[in-house]
Amino acid sequence: MEQKDLDFFRQYLQDSLQDILRKGEETIGDMTDTVEVYADPADRATAESDRAFTLRLRDRERKLIRKIQEAQERIEDGTYGICEECGEDIGVARLKARPVTTLCIKCKARQEADETLRGE
């Protein structure tokens, strides 16, 4: 992979990480600053549903943080963009679609086919 591509992904991953962390801080602030009283039980249920949805999103982002950090480590140690399974280069287009991926498209397709066969 060319240095300009590595620089792009290094910055992209850093920006993504900062965005996730900012959203997490905003969510914490929103949930601790607001004390709401609802006259209508339906309004309260809607607010609770929205809050639960936001927390599920933040949990998914929390898991993504670790993947971003691992991708950053791979950039630093020179293994970013190399498939962990077959050792071939992962295409830049695939990395742009999923910058934290560790598998090339062939190996990922094979993995998904195996999971389908096993019923996962």
Contacts in CASP RR format, 6 or more apart in sequence:
PFRMAT RR
TARGET T0000
AUTHOR 0000-0000-0000
METHOD contacts of the structure
MODEL  1
MEQKDLDFFRQYLQDSLQDILRKGEETIGDMTDTVEVYADPADRATAESD
RAFTLRLRDRERKLIRKIQEAQERIEDGTYGICEECGEDIGVARLKARPV
TTLCIKCKARQEADETLRGE
1 80 0 8 1.000
1 81 0 8 1.000
1 89 0 8 1.000
1 92 0 8 1.000
5 92 0 8 1.000
5 95 0 8 1.000
6 75 0 8 1.000
6 80 0 8 1.000
9 71 0 8 1.000
9 75 0 8 1.000
9 80 0 8 1.000
9 95 0 8 1.000
9 99 0 8 1.000
10 72 0 8 1.000
10 75 0 8 1.000
12 99 0 8 1.000
13 68 0 8 1.000
13 71 0 8 1.000
13 72 0 8 1.000
13 75 0 8 1.000
13 99 0 8 1.000
13 100 0 8 1.000
14 72 0 8 1.000
16 64 0 8 1.000
16 68 0 8 1.000
16 99 0 8 1.000
17 65 0 8 1.000
17 68 0 8 1.000
17 69 0 8 1.000
17 72 0 8 1.000
20 61 0 8 1.000
20 64 0 8 1.000
20 65 0 8 1.000
20 68 0 8 1.000
21 65 0 8 1.000
23 58 0 8 1.000
23 61 0 8 1.000
24 58 0 8 1.000
24 61 0 8 1.000
27 54 0 8 1.000
27 55 0 8 1.000
27 58 0 8 1.000
31 51 0 8 1.000
36 47 0 8 1.000
38 44 0 8 1.000
38 47 0 8 1.000
64 100 0 8 1.000
67 100 0 8 1.000
68 99 0 8 1.000
68 100 0 8 1.000
70 100 0 8 1.000
71 80 0 8 1.000
71 99 0 8 1.000
71 100 0 8 1.000
74 80 0 8 1.000
74 81 0 8 1.000
74 102 0 8 1.000
81 89 0 8 1.000
81 90 0 8 1.000
81 91 0 8 1.000
81 95 0 8 1.000
82 88 0 8 1.000
82 89 0 8 1.000
82 90 0 8 1.000
83 89 0 8 1.000
83 90 0 8 1.000
83 102 0 8 1.000
83 103 0 8 1.000
83 104 0 8 1.000
83 107 0 8 1.000
84 102 0 8 1.000
84 103 0 8 1.000
85 103 0 8 1.000
85 104 0 8 1.000
85 107 0 8 1.000
85 111 0 8 1.000
86 104 0 8 1.000
86 106 0 8 1.000
86 107 0 8 1.000
87 104 0 8 1.000
88 104 0 8 1.000
88 106 0 8 1.000
89 104 0 8 1.000
90 101 0 8 1.000
90 103 0 8 1.000
90 104 0 8 1.000
90 105 0 8 1.000
91 104 0 8 1.000
91 105 0 8 1.000
94 101 0 8 1.000
94 104 0 8 1.000
94 105 0 8 1.000
95 101 0 8 1.000
101 108 0 8 1.000
103 111 0 8 1.000
END
